[in-house]
Amino acid sequence: MRKVIFTVLVLSIQFPLLLSANDYLGLGPRAGYYKTTDADNGEWMIGAGLRLKMGFLGFEGSIDYRAEKYANGLLTVRSWPVMASLLIYPLPVIYGVAGAGWYNTTFDYDQNKMVTRHIEDETSQEIGWHFGGGIELPLGKKTKLAADIRYVFIDYDFSEVPGSSELESDFYAITITLFWGL
């Protein structure tokens, strides 16, 4: 285990030194707004992102926190998606994005609104897919601001909620991330 930790530490220190002058590695906070197809309302989310840009290709990893309500507040879905994305830059400041996410999700049922029976809260993991596009603007020598819109396809199982067989959980998200160069 010590060897693994030592190797990861050495690589994380050396990796930024291996980048060429035109490459970029940045880390920073992100915030956004998203609206699920059948959720009661759109909601805000927060998170963090790590972006590596090498010429016309880029890679991004991110983690967010989000929550939305369904069926007039009967169900609250809280999610911590961990996403990996490939970015393609046709122009230096415009990119297309596609990737996958691992959605750690908690289904929280409001027992006060349950009419027929008690349903236990549950936590599950789902895989979702996303695509979209955005812009990345330099704000200085090592700081960049990225704004994008992504469409996410995920299939939550709402079978426990009476009358919810038709609920859709796909959503769009508009995010802004401030990257500081490492």
C-alpha positions in Angstrom: 0.0 0.0 0.0 2.9 2.4 0.8 4.3 1.8 -2.7 1.0 2.7 -4.3 0.7 5.9 -2.3 4.3 6.8 -3.0 3.8 6.2 -6.7 0.7 8.3 -6.9 2.3 11.1 -5.0 5.4 11.1 -7.2 3.3 11.0 -10.4 1.1 13.8 -9.2 4.1 16.0 -8.5 5.9 15.1 -11.8 2.9 15.2 -14.2 2.5 19.0 -14.4 6.3 19.2 -15.2 5.8 16.8 -18.2 3.2 19.0 -19.9 4.3 21.0 -22.9 4.1 24.8 -22.9 0.7 24.7 -24.7 -0.9 22.1 -22.5 -3.0 23.0 -19.4 -3.9 21.3 -16.2 -6.4 23.0 -13.9 -8.5 22.3 -10.8 -11.3 24.3 -9.4 -14.9 24.8 -8.2 -18.0 24.4 -10.3 -21.6 25.4 -10.0 -24.6 24.9 -12.2 -28.3 24.7 -12.8 -30.0 21.5 -14.0 -33.5 20.5 -14.8 -34.6 16.8 -14.9 -37.3 16.0 -17.4 -40.0 15.1 -14.9 -38.7 16.7 -11.7 -40.9 19.2 -9.9 -38.4 22.1 -10.4 -35.0 22.8 -11.7 -32.2 22.9 -9.0 -28.7 24.3 -8.3 -25.7 22.0 -7.9 -22.1 22.5 -6.7 -18.9 20.5 -7.2 -15.3 20.5 -8.4 -13.6 19.8 -11.7 -10.1 18.8 -12.9 -9.3 19.5 -16.6 -6.3 18.5 -18.7 -6.1 20.1 -22.1 -3.5 18.9 -24.7 -3.8 20.6 -28.0 -7.2 19.9 -29.5 -8.0 17.1 -26.9 -8.9 17.4 -23.3 -10.0 15.2 -20.4 -12.1 16.2 -17.4 -13.0 14.6 -14.2 -15.6 16.1 -11.9 -17.8 15.4 -8.8 -21.0 17.3 -8.0 -23.8 17.3 -5.5 -27.4 17.7 -6.6 -30.9 17.0 -5.3 -34.4 17.1 -6.9 -37.9 16.4 -5.9 -40.5 14.2 -7.8 -44.2 13.6 -7.4 -45.0 16.8 -5.5 -42.2 16.2 -3.0 -43.0 12.6 -2.3 -39.6 11.5 -3.4 -36.3 13.5 -3.1 -33.4 12.1 -5.2 -29.9 13.1 -3.9 -27.0 12.3 -6.2 -23.2 12.6 -6.1 -22.1 12.0 -9.7 -18.5 11.3 -10.4 -18.0 12.0 -14.1 -15.2 11.4 -16.7 -15.4 13.3 -20.0 -13.5 13.6 -23.3 -13.3 17.1 -24.7 -12.6 18.0 -28.3 -11.6 21.6 -29.2 -12.4 22.5 -32.8 -11.3 26.1 -31.8 -9.1 27.0 -28.9 -12.0 28.3 -26.8 -14.9 26.1 -28.0 -15.2 22.4 -27.1 -17.5 19.5 -27.5 -17.8 17.1 -24.5 -18.9 13.5 -24.1 -18.5 11.0 -21.3 -19.9 8.8 -18.6 -20.8 9.3 -15.0 -21.2 7.1 -11.9 -24.2 8.3 -10.0 -24.3 7.5 -6.3 -27.9 8.2 -5.6 -30.1 8.2 -2.5 -33.9 7.9 -2.8 -35.5 9.6 0.2 -39.3 9.0 0.5 -41.4 11.5 2.5 -43.2 9.1 4.8 -45.7 11.8 5.8 -47.0 11.9 2.2 -47.1 8.1 1.7 -50.8 7.1 1.6 -50.7 3.3 1.0 -47.5 2.0 2.6 -44.1 2.7 4.1 -41.2 2.6 1.7 -37.7 2.4 2.9 -35.1 5.0 1.7 -32.4 3.4 -0.5 -29.1 4.2 -2.0 -27.9 2.8 -5.4 -25.3 3.4 -8.1 -26.3 4.1 -11.7 -24.2 4.7 -14.8 -25.3 7.7 -17.0 -24.0 9.1 -20.3 -23.6 12.8 -21.3 -22.7 15.0 -24.2 -22.7 18.7 -24.9 -20.5 21.7 -25.6 -19.1 24.8 -24.2 -16.6 27.7 -24.1 -13.3 28.0 -22.2 -12.1 31.6 -21.7 -8.6 32.5 -20.4 -8.8 34.9 -17.4 -5.1 35.2 -17.0 -1.9 33.2 -17.4 -3.1 30.2 -15.4 -6.8 30.8 -14.8 -9.6 29.7 -17.1 -13.4 30.0 -16.9 -15.4 27.2 -18.6 -19.1 27.3 -19.2 -21.1 24.5 -20.9 -24.4 22.7 -21.3 -24.6 18.9 -21.1 -27.4 16.5 -21.7 -27.3 13.5 -19.3 -29.1 10.2 -19.9 -29.7 8.1 -16.8 -32.5 5.7 -16.0 -33.5 5.8 -12.3 -36.0 3.1 -11.1 -39.0 4.9 -9.6 -41.1 1.7 -9.3 -41.6 2.1 -5.6 -43.5 5.4 -6.1 -47.1 4.8 -6.9 -48.1 6.2 -10.3 -44.5 6.9 -11.3 -43.9 4.4 -14.1 -43.7 7.1 -16.7 -41.2 9.4 -14.8 -38.1 10.4 -16.8 -34.9 11.2 -15.1 -32.8 12.5 -18.0 -31.7 16.1 -17.5 -29.7 19.0 -18.9 -27.1 20.8 -16.8 -25.6 24.3 -17.4 -22.3 24.6 -15.5 -19.6 27.1 -14.9 -16.2 26.0 -13.6 -13.2 28.2 -12.6 -10.0 26.4 -13.2 -6.7 27.4 -11.6 -3.6 26.1 -13.3 -1.4 23.6 -11.4 
